[in-house]
Amino acid sequence: MVLDAVIACDLERHGLKNLAHSVQTPGQVFGWSRHNASNTLLPSGLSSPEIPNRMPVIILALATTLLLLALLTRLIRRERLARQRLNLHEQLLDKLTDGVLLIDHAGHISQHNQAATRLLGKASSELHGSRLQDCLPQQAEDESLTSPQRLQMPGSAGSKLSLEISRLDAGTGHSLVLIRALNEPGRSQEDAERFKRSQYFARIGTWDWDIDTNCLYWSEAIYAMFGHPVGAVTPSYELFCASVHPDDREHVRAGELRCIDTGENHDEEYRVLWPDGSLHWLRETGNVVKNEHGVAVKMMGVVRDITEEKAWAKQMHQLAHHDALTGLPNRLVFEDRLCNALERARRNATRVALVFIDLNGFKAINDVHGHIAGDQVLVATARRLKEALRESDSVARIGGDEFVVILEGLALNCSLEEETRDIGEKILTALSAPLSVANSPQRIGASLGIAVFPDHAPSMDRLIHSADLAMYEAKRSGENQYRLGSDSRQHAGVE
C-alpha cells in the first residue's frame, strides 16, 4: 500500500491522475478480489478451487504490474534528469552579467540571479520576496514593462547607472524581468555562449516575431526543434507556418491573434513536420511587446520540445487502459464503454447485447506447448473477434482466456432469439477455424454467454452477472455452445 501511494504521487505530479487512481485501486484495473474462505487475493470471478487453472491469469497480472513499475521508474528517472538540467540552467544564468528577476502573479520577486543584486545595489535577502515597484521605484506606475525602457539608478561613488528594463511572460501568471546595464564595462561574448548552452541543456529556445514585417528570430536551440541544422534556413513566419501540421495551423494562428488583440498570454501545443517527414510536438508561450502608443509591434516568447513527454503519456495511458498482450481494452475501459452503450440505448430505444466468451482447452495448450503458444492463441483470438465484428462493436479482454463483446444499436422490434442466434453463430464460426500451434493445427473451442439489455437486465451490473452465468451454463453444456441470460435455453453448436 505504501508503494502504491508513492507511485500514485509521482503519477499525479506528471499530470497522470487517471493512472494514479488506477494504481491506488488496482482491483479496478486488473479485477482482483479477496476470497472470503481462504483470505487469498484472486482475480475477480475466480474462486479458490480454480487457482491452479487460473495461474496464467495471476502471472500475466503480475507481469503487467512489473512492466508498469518499470515504466514508472524510467519516468521518475527522466524527471530527475529534467531537474538536473533546470538546475544547470539556473547555474548558467547566475554567470550572466544581465540581471534576471522572476516575478510571481502577485508582483513579488520569487527568484533572481547574482547580476540582479549587483545592478540594483541590493542584497539577495532584500530582493527575495520584495515587490518589483520597491526595487524599481521609477516604474511604480507602470507594471507592464512590455516594451524595453531605460532608467537611471544610483551607482557607486555617486555615479549613475543606465539600465534597460524589459519583461517577458513566463506562463502561469509569472514573468521574467531582464535588466541590462547600458554603460557597465566588462560585458563579454561569453554571456551569449553561456545562455546558448543553458538553452541547449534545458531544450528551450527563445524567439521573437515582428508583427509588421513578419521577420522572425530563432535562438540556435529552435532550429533543431524544426528539424534544421543551425543556420541552414532563414527563419521567417512563412517557414514557421509551413512547418506546423496542417490540422494545427488554425488554432495556432487563432492563439496568436488573440494574444495580439487582447494581450493575453500565448500558450499553445502543436505538431510540426520535419523535412524528413517525422512528426514532433512543441509547446510555445509568449506575449506581445507594445510601442509607446500601446500598439502591439512584436511577439516574444519561448518554445520547448515536448515530443518525448507526449510519447510517454500516450504509452502510460495505453498500459493503464489496454491489455499488454493483445492490445484490447481492459476491464476498466470495458465497463466504461458498456455504461455509455446502455445510456445511448435508453435514449435511442435500442438493445445492447453483451457476450462473455471463454476459450475451451486453453489450459491444455499452455500445459503441452508452453505459455508462448498460449499467448499466440490469445492474440489470434483477439484478432479474429475484431475482424468478425462491426466497427461500432467493442471487444475487450478481462481475464486469462476470457473476452467480452459489446454490440450496440440492436432493434427492439426484432426477434430476440434470432438476433442472439446470429450473434452466437457468427462468433463461434469466427473462432472455430484451426490455429497453428507449435507447427500443428489446433482447434480452440469457446463457450458464450449472451445477455441483452433491456430484455435480460435493466442495469450494467445485472447485465454482466446475467451474461457471466449464461457463459458458465454454456461451458457445462459442452464445446462451442452459447446460452442466453435470464431463463432462456437457446443454444447453438458449430461443428
C-alpha positions in Angstrom: 0.0 0.0 0.0 2.9 2.4 0.8 4.5 1.6 -2.6 1.1 2.2 -4.4 0.8 5.6 -2.7 4.4 6.6 -3.7 3.7 5.6 -7.3 0.4 7.4 -7.3 2.0 10.6 -6.0 4.7 10.5 -8.8 2.0 10.0 -11.4 -0.1 12.9 -10.2 3.0 15.1 -10.3 3.3 14.2 -14.0 -0.4 15.0 -14.7 -1.5 11.4 -15.0 -4.2 11.4 -12.4 -6.3 8.7 -14.1 -3.3 6.3 -13.9 -2.6 7.3 -10.3 -6.2 6.4 -9.4 -5.7 3.1 -11.1 -2.5 2.3 -9.2 -4.1 3.2 -5.8 -7.1 0.9 -6.7 -5.6 -1.9 -8.7 -8.7 -4.0 -8.4 -10.4 -1.7 -10.9 -7.6 -2.3 -13.4 -6.8 -6.0 -13.1 -10.0 -7.2 -11.5 -8.6 -8.6 -8.1 -10.8 -9.6 -5.2 -10.2 -11.4 -1.9 -11.6 -14.9 -1.4 -13.6 -14.9 1.9 -12.9 -18.5 2.8 -9.1 -18.6 2.2 -8.4 -14.9 2.6 -6.5 -15.2 -0.7 -6.1 -12.3 -3.2 -7.6 -13.6 -6.5 -8.7 -12.1 -9.9 -12.4 -11.1 -10.0 -14.7 -14.1 -10.5 -12.0 -16.6 -9.5 -12.8 -19.0 -6.7 -10.2 -20.8 -4.6 -10.6 -24.2 -6.2 -9.9 -22.6 -9.6 -6.5 -21.3 -8.6 -4.4 -23.9 -10.4 -6.5 -23.3 -13.6 -6.0 -19.6 -13.3 -2.3 -19.3 -12.6 -1.7 -17.8 -16.1 -4.1 -15.0 -15.2 -2.2 -14.3 -12.0 1.2 -14.5 -13.7 0.0 -12.2 -16.5 -1.3 -9.7 -14.0 1.9 -9.7 -12.1 3.9 -9.3 -15.3 1.8 -6.4 -16.3 2.3 -4.8 -12.8 6.1 -5.3 -13.1 6.1 -3.7 -16.6 4.1 -0.7 -15.2 6.6 -0.3 -12.3 9.5 -0.4 -14.8 7.9 2.3 -16.9 7.2 4.4 -13.8 10.8 4.0 -12.7 12.0 5.2 -16.1 9.6 8.2 -16.0 10.9 9.2 -12.5 14.4 9.0 -13.7 13.6 11.2 -16.6 12.1 13.7 -14.2 15.3 13.7 -12.1 17.3 14.4 -15.3 15.0 17.3 -16.2 15.5 18.7 -12.7 19.3 18.4 -13.2 19.0 20.3 -16.5 17.0 23.0 -14.9 19.5 23.3 -12.1 22.2 23.7 -14.7 20.2 26.3 -16.4 19.9 28.3 -13.2 23.7 28.0 -12.6 24.4 29.3 -16.0 22.0 32.2 -15.6 24.0 33.2 -12.5 27.0 33.6 -14.7 25.3 36.2 -16.9 26.1 39.9 -16.4 22.4 40.7 -17.3 20.1 40.8 -14.3 17.1 38.3 -14.3 14.1 38.6 -11.9 11.3 36.0 -11.8 8.1 37.8 -10.8 5.1 35.9 -9.4 1.5 36.6 -10.1 1.3 38.9 -7.1 4.1 41.1 -8.4 6.8 39.8 -5.9 10.3 38.7 -6.8 10.5 34.9 -6.3 13.9 34.3 -7.8 16.9 36.3 -9.1 20.4 35.9 -10.3 23.6 37.4 -8.9 23.8 40.1 -11.6 20.4 41.5 -10.5 21.7 42.1 -6.9 24.7 43.9 -8.3 22.9 46.1 -10.8 20.1 47.0 -8.4 22.5 47.5 -5.5 20.6 45.3 -3.1 21.4 42.2 -1.1 19.9 38.9 -2.1 17.8 38.9 1.1 16.4 42.3 0.2 15.3 41.2 -3.3 13.7 37.9 -2.5 10.0 38.4 -1.7 10.0 42.2 -2.3 7.7 44.0 -4.7 9.1 44.9 -8.1 8.0 48.5 -7.6 10.2 48.7 -4.5 13.2 47.7 -6.4 12.4 49.8 -9.5 10.7 52.9 -8.0 10.8 54.8 -11.3 8.5 52.1 -12.7 5.9 52.2 -9.9 3.2 53.4 -12.2 4.0 51.0 -15.0 3.9 47.4 -14.1 3.6 46.0 -17.6 7.1 46.8 -18.9 6.0 45.1 -22.2 8.5 47.3 -24.2 12.1 47.9 -23.2 12.5 51.0 -21.1 15.6 52.9 -19.8 16.1 54.4 -16.4 18.9 55.8 -14.2 19.9 54.0 -11.0 22.4 55.4 -8.4 25.8 53.6 -8.8 29.0 53.6 -6.8 30.8 56.8 -5.8 27.7 58.9 -6.8 27.7 57.8 -10.4 24.6 57.0 -12.4 24.0 53.6 -13.9 21.9 53.4 -17.1 19.7 50.3 -17.2 17.4 48.8 -19.8 14.4 47.0 -18.3 12.1 44.6 -20.2 9.7 41.9 -19.3 8.8 38.5 -20.8 5.9 36.3 -20.0 6.9 33.1 -18.3 3.5 31.5 -18.1 1.1 30.6 -15.2 0.9 34.3 -14.2 4.7 34.6 -13.8 7.0 36.9 -15.8 10.8 37.5 -16.3 12.2 41.0 -15.9 15.5 41.4 -17.7 18.0 44.1 -16.5 20.8 45.2 -18.8 23.4 47.7 -17.9 23.9 50.1 -20.9 27.1 51.7 -19.5 28.6 48.9 -17.4 32.1 47.8 -18.5 33.1 44.2 -18.7 30.4 42.6 -20.7 31.7 39.9 -23.0 30.8 37.4 -25.7 30.9 34.7 -23.0 27.5 35.7 -21.7 25.9 34.8 -25.0 27.7 31.5 -25.1 26.5 30.6 -21.6 23.0 31.4 -22.5 23.1 29.3 -25.6 24.4 26.3 -23.6 21.7 26.8 -21.0 19.0 26.7 -23.7 20.6 23.6 -25.2 20.7 21.6 -22.0 17.2 22.7 -21.0 15.8 22.1 -24.5 14.3 25.6 -24.6 14.6 28.2 -27.3 13.7 31.9 -27.5 12.0 33.6 -30.4 10.6 37.0 -31.4 8.4 37.9 -34.3 8.0 41.4 -35.8 4.3 41.6 -36.5 4.5 44.3 -39.2 7.5 42.8 -41.2 6.9 39.1 -40.4 10.6 38.9 -39.6 11.3 36.0 -37.2 14.3 35.4 -34.9 15.2 32.0 -33.6 17.8 31.2 -31.0 20.1 28.3 -32.0 18.1 25.7 -30.0 15.0 26.2 -32.1 16.5 25.2 -35.4 16.8 21.6 -34.2 13.1 21.6 -32.9 12.0 22.2 -36.5 14.4 19.6 -38.0 17.1 22.0 -39.4 20.8 22.4 -38.7 21.7 25.8 -37.2 21.9 28.4 -40.0 20.6 26.0 -42.7 17.4 28.0 -43.2 16.4 31.7 -42.7 13.7 31.9 -40.0 10.5 33.5 -41.3 6.9 33.5 -40.3 6.1 31.7 -43.6 8.6 28.9 -42.8 7.1 28.6 -39.4 3.5 28.3 -40.7 4.6 25.8 -43.4 6.3 23.6 -40.7 3.2 23.5 -38.4 1.0 20.4 -39.0 -2.0 21.4 -41.3 -4.5 20.3 -38.7 -2.9 22.6 -36.0 -2.3 25.8 -38.1 -5.8 27.3 -37.5 -5.7 27.1 -33.7 -2.1 28.3 -33.5 -3.0 31.3 -35.7 -6.1 31.9 -33.6 -4.0 31.9 -30.4 -1.6 34.5 -31.9 -4.3 36.8 -33.0 -6.0 36.6 -29.5 -2.6 37.5 -27.9 -2.2 40.5 -30.2 -5.8 41.7 -29.8 -6.2 41.2 -26.0 -2.6 41.0 -24.6 -3.4 37.6 -23.1 -0.6 35.1 -22.8 0.1 33.0 -25.9 0.3 29.3 -24.8 -0.1 26.6 -27.4 0.8 23.0 -28.0 1.1 22.0 -31.7 2.8 19.5 -34.0 5.5 20.3 -36.5 6.5 18.3 -39.6 10.2 17.9 -40.1 11.8 17.8 -43.6 12.3 14.1 -43.2 8.5 13.6 -42.6 8.7 12.9 -38.9 6.2 14.4 -36.5 7.2 16.3 -33.3 5.4 18.1 -30.5 6.2 21.7 -29.4 4.9 23.9 -26.6 5.1 27.7 -27.3 4.5 30.5 -24.8 4.9 34.3 -25.3 3.3 37.7 -25.2 3.3 41.0 -27.1 5.6 43.9 -27.0 3.9 47.3 -27.5 5.2 50.6 -28.7 4.8 54.0 -26.9 1.3 54.2 -28.4 0.2 50.9 -26.9 0.1 49.1 -30.3 1.4 45.6 -30.4 4.5 45.5 -32.7 6.2 42.3 -31.7 5.7 38.9 -30.0 8.4 37.3 -27.9 8.5 34.0 -26.1 10.0 30.6 -25.6 9.4 27.2 -27.2 10.1 23.7 -25.9 10.2 20.3 -27.4 7.6 18.0 -25.7 7.7 15.1 -28.1 9.1 12.6 -25.5 6.6 13.8 -22.9 3.7 13.2 -25.3 5.0 9.7 -26.2 5.4 8.7 -22.5 2.0 10.0 -21.6 0.5 8.0 -24.5 2.4 4.9 -23.5 1.3 5.1 -19.9 -2.3 5.7 -20.9 -2.2 2.7 -23.2 -0.7 0.5 -20.4 -3.3 1.6 -17.9 -6.3 1.1 -20.2 -5.4 -1.8 -22.5 -4.2 -5.4 -22.2 -0.5 -5.6 -22.7 -0.6 -8.8 -24.8 -3.5 -8.4 -27.2 -3.8 -4.6 -27.2 -7.5 -4.9 -26.4 -9.2 -2.7 -23.9 -9.1 -4.0 -20.3 -11.9 -4.3 -17.8 -11.7 -0.6 -16.8 -12.4 0.5 -20.4 -14.9 -2.3 -21.0 -17.1 -1.1 -18.1 -16.9 2.5 -19.2 -17.9 1.6 -22.7 -20.7 -0.7 -21.6 -22.1 2.1 -19.3 -22.0 4.6 -22.3 -23.6 2.0 -24.6 -26.5 1.5 -22.1 -27.1 5.2 -21.9 -27.3 5.5 -25.7 -29.7 2.5 -25.8 -32.0 4.2 -23.3 -32.0 7.4 -25.3 -32.5 5.7 -28.7 -34.8 2.9 -27.6 -32.4 0.1 -28.8 -30.9 -3.1 -27.5 -27.4 -3.8 -26.3 -26.0 -7.4 -26.4 -23.3 -8.4 -24.0 -21.3 -11.6 -24.9 -19.0 -13.3 -22.4 -16.5 -15.6 -24.2 -14.4 -18.4 -22.5 -11.9 -20.4 -24.5 -12.1 -24.2 -24.1 -9.0 -26.3 -24.0 -6.7 -23.3 -23.5 -5.1 -24.7 -20.3 -4.2 -27.8 -22.2 -2.3 -25.8 -24.8 -0.4 -24.0 -22.1 0.5 -27.2 -20.4 1.6 -29.1 -23.5 3.1 -26.4 -25.7 4.0 -23.7 -23.2 2.9 -20.1 -22.4 4.4 -18.7 -25.6 2.0 -20.9 -27.6 -0.8 -19.8 -25.3 -0.1 -16.2 -25.9 -0.2 -16.8 -29.6 -3.7 -18.3 -29.2 -4.9 -15.3 -27.2 -3.5 -12.8 -29.8 -5.1 -14.8 -32.7 -8.4 -14.9 -30.8 -8.4 -11.1 -30.3 -7.7 -10.6 -34.0 -10.5 -12.9 -35.1 -13.0 -11.3 -32.9 -12.2 -7.8 -34.1 -12.3 -8.9 -37.7 -15.7 -10.7 -37.3 -17.5 -7.7 -35.6 -18.6 -4.3 -36.7 -16.5 -1.1 -36.2 -19.2 0.1 -33.7 -18.8 -3.1 -31.6 -16.3 -3.3 -28.7 -14.1 -6.2 -27.8 -12.2 -6.4 -24.5 -10.1 -9.0 -22.6 -11.0 -9.2 -19.0 -9.1 -12.3 -17.8 -6.7 -15.0 -18.9 -8.8 -16.7 -21.6 -12.0 -14.6 -21.1 -13.1 -12.0 -23.6 -16.2 -9.8 -23.8 -18.1 -8.2 -26.7 -20.5 -5.3 -26.7 -22.9 -5.0 -29.6 -24.9 -1.8 -29.8 -27.9 -0.5 -31.9 -29.9 -3.7 -32.0 -33.6 -3.0 -32.9 -36.2 -3.7 -30.2 -38.8 -4.9 -32.8 -36.6 -7.8 -34.0 -36.9 -11.3 -32.6 -34.6 -11.7 -29.6 -34.0 -15.4 -30.4 -33.0 -14.7 -34.0 -30.8 -11.8 -33.0 -28.9 -13.7 -30.4 -28.6 -16.8 -32.6 -27.0 -14.7 -35.3 -24.6 -13.2 -32.8 -23.7 -16.5 -31.2 -23.2 -18.4 -34.5 -21.1 -15.6 -36.0 -18.7 -15.5 -33.1 -18.4 -19.3 -32.8 -17.8 -19.6 -36.5 -15.0 -17.0 -36.4 -13.3 -18.8 -33.6 -13.8 -22.4 -34.9 -11.1 -22.3 -37.6 -7.9 -24.3 -36.7 -4.9 -22.4 -35.3 -1.3 -23.3 -36.0 0.2 -24.1 -32.6 3.7 -25.4 -32.4 3.6 -26.2 -36.2 0.4 -28.3 -35.8 -3.3 -27.3 -36.3 -5.3 -26.9 -33.2 -9.0 -26.2 -32.8 -9.9 -23.9 -29.9 -13.5 -24.3 -28.7 -15.4 -21.5 -27.0 -18.4 -21.1 -24.7 -20.6 -18.0 -25.0 -23.0 -16.3 -22.5 -25.3 -13.7 -24.1 -27.3 -11.2 -22.1 -29.4 -8.4 -23.8 -30.4 -5.1 -22.4 -33.2 -4.4 -21.6 -34.7 -7.9 -22.1 -32.5 -9.7 -19.5 -31.4 -6.9 -17.2 -32.1 -3.2 -16.7 -28.7 -2.2 -15.3 -25.0 -2.8 -16.1 -24.2 -4.9 -13.1 -27.1 -7.2 -13.6 -26.4 -7.5 -17.3 -22.8 -8.5 -16.6 -24.0 -11.0 -14.0 -26.5 -12.5 -16.4 -24.0 -12.9 -19.2 -21.5 -14.5 -16.8 -23.9 -17.1 -15.5 -25.0 -17.9 -19.1 -21.4 -18.4 -20.1 -20.8 -21.0 -17.3 -24.0 -22.7 -18.2 -22.8 -23.0 -21.8 -19.4 -24.3 -20.6 -21.1 -27.1 -18.7 -23.1 -28.0 -21.8 -20.1 -28.9 -24.0 -17.9 -27.4 -26.7 -18.9 -24.5 -28.9 -22.2 -23.7 -27.2 -23.9 -20.4 -26.3 -26.6 -19.7 -23.7 -28.8 -16.7 -23.2 -29.3 -14.8 -20.0 -32.4 -14.9 -17.8 -34.5 -18.2 -18.2 -33.8 -18.7 -21.9 -32.5 -22.1 -23.0 -31.4 -21.2 -26.6 -28.2 -22.8 -27.8 -26.2 -23.5 -30.9 -23.3 -25.7 -31.9 -20.7 -25.3 -34.5 -19.1 -28.5 -35.8 
